Amino acid sequence: MTQPMLTETTVRDLIRQELPVLLQEDRKICDSITELGRERFADRDRTDGRIEQMLDELRRDRERSDRKWKEQQAEDKRRWEENTRRWEEQRAEDKRREEENTRKWEENARRWKEQRAEDKRRWEENTRKWEAHVQENKRESERLHEEIMAVVAKVDRSIGALGARWGLNTERSFRDALAAILEKSFGVAVINVNEFDDEGTVFGRPEQVELDVVIHNGILILIEIKSSVSKADMHIFERKARFYERRHERQAQRLIVISPMIDPRAKEVGKDLGIELYADSMEVPVR
């Protein structure tokens, strides 16, 4: 009987069918196959070790990645904080410069305002000084003019006194002129009193007695105005004053004689009798 021809396919199929049974029943065949497989494939321990090694490497890679990621995060955070700090410093610097510029501008504005005020003050001060200088010059000119006119008037009165003495003018006109000056200069009223002395106490016989009377601030002043005054005139004036005081029952506080021509002996009598003598009505102090 002819055996069937074995092919590769038939052999493979036969091995697949019989090999599991043989491995269970024949220990040698199992060891042989195991040894044969060990040469090409790793055993379980080696495989587990290899897997553990691979897992360790994966774990280390992951740890390295995590560490790098954390380091990168820390670096990014540091850079962010550094940039934030620099930005805040820049903002603070910009604010400081802005405040400094504002302060300088305000300081310059204040100085400019103060300078304007100072210029205005100096201008007003110079204007005031100039006006005061002008007014002072004006007053000085007016004063000099008044002094000159007073001197001229005094000369005129002296000439008038000479004229009255030599009959070139009347004594009454001279008296009226000096009385008018006294009234104008001191704002007082000169009252001419002409009363009759029937007992003759002044001239030794009954006669008219003429006096000039001034009442200023309640003070009674008796005045004699003449073109010239002698020693005898002083005694007559003193008797006139006493006659007036008795007649009106009032005492005079001042006795004044005004004349541009006063005899030196008359001055001595005036000093003894308490009579004030003045060469011009402008010289009389009203107090």
Secondary structure as UniProt FT lines:
FT   HELIX           8..25
FT   HELIX           27..38
FT   TURN            39..40
FT   HELIX           44..165
FT   TURN            166..167
FT   HELIX           171..186
FT   STRAND          191..197
FT   TURN            198..199
FT   TURN            201..203
FT   STRAND          207..216
FT   TURN            217..218
FT   STRAND          219..225
FT   HELIX           231..248
FT   STRAND          254..258
FT   HELIX           264..273
FT   STRAND          276..278
FT   HELIX           281..283
//
